Amino acid sequence: MRILLLAPFLPDRAAPHGGGIYLASLFQALARHAEVGLVAMLRPEEEIRLKADPAPWRWTGSVPLRERPTGRGRRRYQLRMLGRWTRLPLVAAKFWDARLPAVLQRALAEFQPDVVYVELAQMAQYLPFLRHVPTILTDHEAGCPANTTTGLGGWGDARDRRLWARYVQTFYPQASLVQAVTKEDAENLAKVLQREVLVRPPTFAVPPHPVAPELAPPRVLFRGDYAHQPNPEAAAVLARDVLPRLRKAVPATELWLAGPHEERLGDLAALPGVKVLGYVHDLHELFGQVRCLLAPLFSGGGFRVKSLAALAHGLPVVTNGLGARGCTAPVTGRRVVEGSEALAAACLEWLQSPQQAGQAGRAAFAWAQQNLTGDAIARGQIERALALTAARGKRGLSS
């Protein structure tokens, strides 16, 4: 079987955002069961990484992602986006490129995929160019990405949400099959679309050995891409409301904030005990320097790769209900609580007892070994793809 992936970025285990890491884990597993090809919109650094290491892709095609220009070109870019905003929500407008349909047609002719996986809401607008092949659209955030603030105030954001609702009704029905990454998102989309929406469970590459949180200083970590609005929102709550409670009980406690676009964290680095790291490439080294991941979220949908990454490395997690979505890790390795006081109390169990932190980390790692490896998820995706191709073959014979 040949599977083509259409994505708005490079699947890469070293990606600075959860979506890239997640898709890399999934498609490396799929490559053990099928031939996989890639069509993506790439930033310059992603193009370099893909050329340096093209595995696992048997076929690749791309267009450069057009970044927001500065200086003289900025006004022209803003006017172009405003024109597209009359028919597309803003994030989708930013990911429209008239060159991409030609790349897709070349992929269909040369790679000849049996099925095309279309990842994330903003790529659904390319489904009309894939009518002659079975398609599986996987939505990561229930039809409306969380970073959809327009910068135009409440009116602009409300208008954008209306455009997202129309966008979903226009493009999602054109997919042969629709998936979501959490049960909650699947149920919400099924109501909107009036059709079945399946769930694709999460996967993450589990390293050979866990970290040892019991050896780390009293230090907690939050990580994420701060261009994604829920992340700076959560970091501010942790730095201003949760960390002071931790330092009152354990004065040496530090909050580390890791991830790209750290300039969007404002003045949080000036707060006592806060250390802003920026993007950290080596997750195993990063996780080995902290006692636990503190990962609540207060907006957005989808599942949380940040928690999966920590659990896979044997680092215990404290989060809230929204931050826990899509993950079924047991209480032995993960605490799910609500409110700043409860978040602090859950962290203090491990800050004040390195031994308990170590036990929780080992429980997290054991769960990850049983539940996050990619082969089982990949086999399920292959079965869905085979069912689609079989159904299309029957329709072809009967027509």
C-alpha positions in Angstrom: 0.0 0.0 0.0 1.1 3.6 -0.7 0.1 6.4 1.6 0.6 10.1 0.8 0.6 12.6 3.7 -0.4 16.2 3.1 0.7 18.4 6.0 1.4 22.1 6.8 4.9 21.3 8.2 7.6 18.7 8.2 6.9 15.6 10.4 10.1 15.6 12.5 10.9 14.2 15.9 13.1 17.2 16.5 10.3 19.7 15.6 9.7 22.6 18.0 6.0 21.9 18.1 3.9 18.9 19.1 2.2 18.3 15.8 5.5 17.7 14.0 6.7 15.3 16.6 3.4 13.4 16.7 3.2 13.0 12.9 6.9 11.9 12.7 6.2 9.1 15.2 3.0 8.0 13.4 4.5 8.0 9.9 7.7 6.3 10.8 5.5 3.5 12.2 3.4 3.5 9.1 6.5 3.2 7.0 7.1 -0.2 8.5 3.7 -1.4 7.0 3.4 0.7 3.8 5.3 3.0 1.4 4.8 6.6 2.5 5.1 9.8 0.6 5.0 13.5 1.7 3.6 16.8 0.3 4.2 19.6 2.8 4.6 23.3 3.2 8.1 23.8 4.5 10.1 26.6 6.2 13.7 26.9 5.0 15.1 25.0 8.0 12.6 22.2 7.4 13.7 21.9 3.7 17.3 21.6 4.9 16.4 18.8 7.4 14.4 16.9 4.8 17.2 17.0 2.3 19.7 15.9 4.9 17.5 13.0 6.1 14.7 12.0 3.6 13.7 8.9 5.6 11.1 7.4 5.8 9.6 9.1 2.7 9.6 7.2 -0.7 8.4 10.3 -2.5 8.5 14.0 -1.5 7.1 17.3 -2.8 6.9 20.6 -1.2 6.3 24.4 -1.6 8.1 26.9 0.6 5.8 28.3 3.4 5.4 32.0 2.9 6.3 33.6 6.2 4.9 37.0 7.2 7.3 39.5 5.7 8.7 42.5 7.5 9.5 46.0 6.2 8.2 47.1 2.8 6.4 43.8 1.9 4.4 43.7 5.1 1.6 46.0 3.9 1.2 44.0 0.7 1.0 40.7 2.6 -1.6 42.1 5.0 -3.8 43.3 2.1 -3.5 39.9 0.5 -4.6 38.1 3.7 -7.4 40.6 4.1 -8.7 39.7 0.6 -8.5 35.9 1.4 -10.3 36.5 4.7 -13.5 37.3 2.8 -13.8 33.6 2.1 -11.4 31.7 4.4 -10.6 31.8 8.1 -7.3 33.5 8.7 -5.2 30.5 9.5 -6.5 28.7 6.4 -5.9 31.8 4.3 -2.3 31.8 5.5 -1.9 28.2 4.3 -3.4 28.6 0.9 -0.7 28.4 -1.9 -1.7 28.3 -5.5 1.4 26.2 -6.2 0.4 23.3 -4.0 -2.4 21.8 -6.2 0.2 21.2 -9.0 2.5 19.4 -6.5 -0.4 17.2 -5.4 -1.2 16.3 -9.0 2.4 15.4 -9.6 2.3 13.2 -6.4 -0.8 11.4 -7.6 0.7 10.8 -11.0 4.2 9.7 -9.9 3.7 8.2 -6.4 0.2 6.8 -7.2 -1.0 6.7 -3.6 -3.8 4.3 -2.6 -5.0 6.9 0.0 -4.1 10.4 1.0 -3.9 11.5 4.7 -4.8 15.2 5.0 -3.6 16.5 8.4 -5.0 19.5 10.3 -7.9 21.8 9.6 -6.1 24.3 7.4 -5.2 21.6 4.8 -8.8 20.6 4.2 -9.1 23.3 1.6 -7.0 21.1 -0.7 -9.4 18.2 -0.6 -11.1 19.3 -3.9 -7.9 18.5 -5.7 -7.9 15.0 -4.4 -11.3 13.8 -5.6 -10.0 10.9 -7.5 -8.3 9.1 -4.5 -9.6 8.1 -1.1 -8.8 10.7 1.6 -8.6 10.6 5.3 -8.8 14.0 7.0 -7.5 14.1 10.5 -8.6 17.2 12.5 -6.4 18.1 15.5 -8.6 20.7 17.2 -12.3 20.1 16.5 -12.6 22.3 13.4 -11.0 25.5 14.7 -7.3 25.8 15.7 -6.7 27.5 19.0 -4.3 30.1 17.7 -7.0 31.9 15.7 -6.9 35.3 17.3 -7.0 37.8 14.5 -5.6 40.8 16.3 -8.7 42.7 15.3 -10.5 42.4 18.6 -13.7 40.6 19.5 -15.5 41.5 16.2 -12.6 40.1 14.1 -12.4 36.9 16.2 -16.1 36.3 16.1 -16.1 36.8 12.3 -13.2 34.3 12.0 -15.1 31.7 14.0 -18.0 32.1 11.6 -15.7 31.6 8.7 -14.3 28.4 10.4 -17.9 27.1 10.8 -18.5 27.6 7.1 -15.1 26.2 6.1 -15.8 23.0 8.0 -19.2 22.5 6.4 -17.7 23.2 2.9 -14.5 21.1 2.9 -14.8 18.4 5.6 -17.6 16.5 3.8 -15.3 16.1 0.8 -13.1 13.7 2.8 -13.8 10.0 2.4 -13.3 9.6 6.2 -12.9 12.1 9.0 -10.9 11.5 12.2 -10.2 13.5 15.3 -7.5 13.0 17.9 -9.7 12.9 21.0 -13.1 11.4 21.8 -14.4 14.8 22.7 -13.4 16.4 19.4 -14.8 13.4 17.4 -18.2 13.8 19.2 -18.3 17.5 18.5 -17.4 17.2 14.9 -19.9 14.3 14.4 -22.7 16.6 15.6 -21.6 19.4 13.3 -21.1 17.2 10.2 -23.9 14.8 10.8 -21.6 11.9 10.0 -19.4 9.4 11.8 -16.0 10.8 13.0 -13.5 8.3 14.2 -10.7 8.7 16.8 -7.1 8.2 16.0 -5.3 7.5 19.3 -2.0 9.4 20.0 1.4 7.9 19.5 4.9 9.1 20.6 8.3 7.5 20.2 9.4 6.0 23.5 13.1 6.2 24.2 15.0 3.1 25.4 15.6 4.4 28.9 13.7 6.8 31.1 15.0 9.9 32.9 15.5 9.9 36.7 13.4 12.7 38.1 14.4 11.8 41.6 18.0 13.0 40.8 16.8 16.5 39.6 16.6 19.6 41.7 13.2 21.0 42.8 12.4 22.2 39.4 9.2 22.1 37.3 8.9 22.5 33.5 6.4 23.8 31.1 7.1 23.6 27.3 5.3 24.5 24.1 5.4 26.7 21.1 4.5 30.1 22.4 3.1 31.2 19.0 0.2 28.9 19.9 -2.0 31.1 22.1 -2.9 28.5 24.8 0.8 28.1 25.7 1.7 31.7 26.7 -1.6 31.9 28.5 -0.8 28.8 30.6 2.8 29.9 31.2 1.5 33.2 32.7 -0.8 31.4 35.1 2.0 29.1 36.2 4.5 31.8 36.7 2.2 34.3 38.4 -0.2 32.0 40.4 1.3 28.5 40.8 5.0 29.1 41.2 4.7 31.5 44.2 2.8 28.8 46.0 5.5 26.3 45.3 8.3 28.6 46.4 6.5 29.3 49.6 6.8 25.6 50.5 10.1 24.9 48.8 11.9 28.2 48.3 14.5 26.7 45.8 11.8 25.7 43.3 12.3 27.0 39.7 9.8 27.0 36.8 11.5 26.4 33.5 9.7 27.6 30.4 11.0 25.9 27.2 9.9 26.3 23.6 10.2 28.5 20.6 8.8 32.1 20.2 9.7 32.8 23.8 9.6 36.5 23.0 5.8 36.2 23.4 6.2 35.4 27.1 6.6 39.1 27.9 8.2 39.9 31.2 7.7 36.4 32.8 11.5 35.9 32.9 11.8 38.7 35.4 9.7 36.9 38.0 11.5 35.1 40.9 12.3 31.5 40.1 11.3 31.7 36.4 13.9 30.7 33.7 13.0 31.1 30.0 15.0 28.6 27.9 13.8 29.0 24.4 13.7 26.0 22.1 15.6 23.0 23.4 16.5 20.3 20.9 17.3 17.4 23.2 14.2 16.5 25.1 15.8 13.7 27.0 18.4 16.0 28.4 15.8 18.7 29.2 13.5 16.2 31.0 16.4 14.8 32.9 16.9 18.2 34.6 13.4 18.6 36.2 11.3 16.9 38.8 8.0 17.0 36.8 6.2 18.5 33.9 3.5 21.1 34.9 1.2 21.2 31.9 -2.3 22.6 32.5 -4.0 24.4 29.6 -7.0 26.8 29.7 -8.1 27.0 26.1 -7.8 25.0 22.8 -8.7 21.5 21.7 -7.0 18.4 20.5 -4.6 16.3 22.6 -1.4 17.5 24.3 1.8 16.2 22.9 3.7 17.9 25.6 2.3 15.5 28.3 2.9 12.5 26.0 6.5 13.5 25.5 7.1 13.7 29.2 5.4 10.4 30.1 7.3 8.7 27.3 10.6 9.8 28.8 9.6 8.7 32.3 8.8 12.2 33.7 5.7 12.5 35.8 3.0 15.1 34.8 0.7 17.5 36.7 -2.1 18.9 34.5 -5.7 19.8 34.5 -8.7 18.3 32.6 -8.1 20.3 29.4 -4.4 19.5 29.4 -5.2 15.8 29.9 -7.4 15.4 26.9 -6.6 12.5 24.7 -4.3 10.8 27.2 -5.4 8.0 29.6 -2.2 7.7 31.7 -2.9 6.4 35.2 -2.7 8.5 38.4 0.5 6.8 39.4 2.4 8.8 36.8 0.1 11.8 36.2 -2.1 14.0 38.4 -5.1 15.7 36.9 -6.5 18.6 39.1 -8.1 21.9 38.7 -7.1 25.4 40.0 -3.8 26.9 41.0 -3.9 25.7 44.5 -4.5 22.1 43.5 -1.9 22.2 40.8 0.7 23.5 43.3 -0.3 20.8 45.9 0.1 18.0 43.3 3.5 19.3 42.3 4.7 19.6 45.9 4.2 15.8 46.4 7.1 15.3 44.0 9.1 18.4 44.9 9.2 17.4 48.5 9.8 13.7 47.9 12.3 12.8 45.3 11.6 9.1 45.9 7.9 9.5 45.1 8.9 11.5 41.9 11.1 8.6 40.8 8.4 6.0 41.4 5.9 8.2 39.5 8.3 8.6 36.6 8.9 4.8 36.3 5.1 4.3 36.3 4.8 6.9 33.5 7.4 5.2 31.5 5.9 1.7 31.9 2.5 3.1 30.7 4.1 4.8 27.7 5.8 1.5 26.7 2.4 -0.2 26.7 0.3 2.5 25.1 2.3 5.0 23.0 4.4 3.0 20.6 3.3 3.5 17.0 2.9 0.1 15.5 -0.6 -0.6 17.0 -1.9 2.8 15.8 -0.3 2.3 12.4 -1.9 -1.0 11.9 -5.3 0.5 12.8 -4.7 3.3 10.2 -3.8 0.7 7.6 -7.0 -1.2 8.2 -9.0 2.0 7.7 -7.2 2.8 4.5 -7.7 -0.7 3.2 -11.4 -0.5 4.0 -11.6 2.8 2.0 -9.8 1.4 -1.0 -11.9 -1.8 -1.0 -15.1 0.3 -0.9 -13.9 2.4 -3.8 -13.1 -0.7 -5.7 -16.6 -2.1 -5.2 -18.1 1.1 -6.4 -15.9 1.1 -9.5 -17.0 -2.5 -10.4 -20.7 -1.7 -9.9 -20.6 1.5 -12.0 
